[in-house]
Amino acid sequence: MAPTWLLWNKQQALSDRAYIIGLMSGTSLDGIDAAMIAFDTEHPTGVLIGKQFQEYPPLLRQQILELHDSSSDELHRASLIANELADRYADTTNRLITNTSITPTAIACHGQTIRHRPDAGYTIQLVNGSRLAERTHTMVITDFRNRDIAAGGQGAPLVPAFHVAAFRHPQQHRVIVNIGGIANLTDIPSTGKVIGFDCGPGNALLDAWCLQHTGQAYDDNGAWGSQGKAIPELLAKYLSHPYFQLPAPKSAGREQFNLAWVNSQLQGHESPQDVQATLLQLTALSVADAINRHCALASEIYICGGGAHNGALISALRTHLPQQRIELTDKLGIDADWLEAHAFAWLGWQTLQGLPGNLTDATGAAHPCILGAIYPA
């Protein structure tokens, strides 16, 4: 029997080709990525048809950051921001629809994470799904992570399931590393078990420190931090965080890696550029250590996410992983900047087909799950 939700728009959902817009706004809080992805029998993991980006204004970014900590009237403020996010998602989506002249089958929206507490049985990604459906006249699929948590998983990382579907090779052992606010990897041998987990901080600490000391949202190509030198003693303190020794599967967020934690390890006399250089090495070494410990036999490493464009970070990874070939996922046919939005479009397509979207060896869930809550058009 066909899944019940397909009856809402059965003719379109079961047509030869489906168009799904993946919406991603990640831990880095830079803005909204919207990717129009076409799915058919020839391209089951989808093809990028169009893309649209909308930057977050500084005030919204700050308001979202403030919701990561408990404070007064946070439920009201969170609801207002969920509404504003829905409006911004809708604006980005409608621009993409206009630019491509394509009516989408559905929108797959990750939402904006403000809390990730699988240890307490929940994760929160802000978006008003009903409002987004109303503003776009399109079916919306959102809340992808909580079903996995309900099944005993971490609710993250979810993208490894897409990595396997899109990038597995019959001869090559590959690792896909996504460097967003948090860095995660997927180990994809040519045969056998696939694993995936969050390595630790990606861009989140680098961006936060840069913003605090320069007023810039990120360190373009690592140029500012390259003026400093990593502090070995400080780097050792950062690397002693208990998270790095936890076994996989595991997931991380701003709950573990935040600016307060960065500052708590400082003596007060450090150069800001030296701290930035140290944080860059923290990201590079935590990724390299995860690869060496869990997927040392891999011959190819492919990078995606915002960190893919930090030349200093990629250079550091190549230094720490001299035996492996390191490239961007562009080499595999999927733009490193748009892979996560593409992946969530694929997760939405899995949902519409009644197929699981989680990789249990990555999240730790007891069983595969159909992910997401659906808001009809």
Protein Blocks (a to p, Z undefined) as FASTA:
>chain_A
ZZfklmmmmmlmmmmbdcdddddddfkonaccdddddddfklmnopafbdcdddddfklm
mmmmmmmpgcehklmmmmmmmmmmmmmmmmmmmmmmmmnopacfbdcdebjafbdcfkno
pacddddfklmmmmnopacdehkllmmmmnopaoiafklmmmmmmmgcfkbccddddddf
bccdddddfbdcdddddfbjcklmmmmmmmmmnopabdehhlmmmmpccdfklmmmmmmp
mklmpccdddddfklmcfklmmmmpghlacfklmmmmmmmmmmmmmmmmmmmmmmmbcbd
cdedjklmmmklmmmmmmmmmmbccddfklnopafklmmmmmmmmmmmmmmnopafbdfk
lnopabdcdedjdddZZ
